Amino acid sequence: MIDRVPLPSDGSSDASQNSLASIDLSNPRVQAAARTMLRELAELSGTELNLDSATLQNLEIIGRRTRPAQSLKNKNKEGQICRRKSLAQV
């Protein structure tokens, strides 16, 4: 069982501000692939989803952007890149 933890709010009240991408499903091949993917996701999450009588128009991906991970390298005072010392070197 996976514990579900809600994402923290980024302060945006409008979902369109949190749109990461929108995929047009007017192409029949793209729509078929989206249906397959959505059915698999619904099954994994235990969500009941009936797409048989629906025509899908687009797939909106809502989320929040995260900051990129910090590099393992740091710059010293002179701006030169140096590796962090491991605990064994300290």
N, C-alpha and C positions, 0 to 999 in steps of 0.2 A: 504494500500500500504506500503510495506516495503522498506525503502531506502537501496540501496546496496552500501556498502562502500568497496573499494578494500583493501585487506590485505597489510600491509606495506611489502616492500621487505626485505628479510633477507640477501641480498647481494649475494645470490646464483644465478648464471645464468643458471645452469643446473637443469632441472626439476627432474632428477633422484636423485639429492642430497636432494630434498624435498619430496621424496617418503616415506610415512608413512607406507604403506603396499601394497602388491599386492596379489589379491585373484585369484587363478586358477579356471577357469570356465569350465574345461573339464568334470566335473560331470554334467549330465543332470539336476539333481534336483537343484544343485547350480546355473546353468545357468538360469533355469526357475525362481528361486527366484530373481536373479540379474535383469532379464528382468522386472519382476513385480516392483521391487524397482526403477529401472531407469525410467520406465513409470510414476510411481507416482511422482518422483522427477521432471521429465520433465513437468508434468501437473501443479505441484505446482509453478514451476518457469516460466511457460509460454513458454517453449522451445519446438519446434517441433522436435520430435525424432521418426524415423521410424526404428524399429529393426526387422521388419518382414522378411526381406531378408538377415539378417546378422547372422553370427555365431560368438558369443562372445568368446574370448579366455581368457582374464583376465580382472580384474578390478583393476586399479592402483589408489591409494588414494594419492593425492598430497596435501601437506599443509606445515605448519611450526609448529615446536614444541614450546610450550609456557612454561614459567617457572611455576612450581607448585605454587598455592596460598600460601601466607604466613600464618603461623599458627596464631591463635588468642592468643596463649600463647607466652610469651617472656621469655628469660633467664636474670636474673639479673647479676651483676658483678661477683658473686660467682658461676655462672653457674646453679643456681637453677631456676626451671621453676616457673614463677609467672603469674597470669592473669593480663591483662591490666585493668586499672581502667576505669570505665564508666564515662561519663561526670558528672553524678550525684555525684560521689565520689570525684571529683576534686575540 
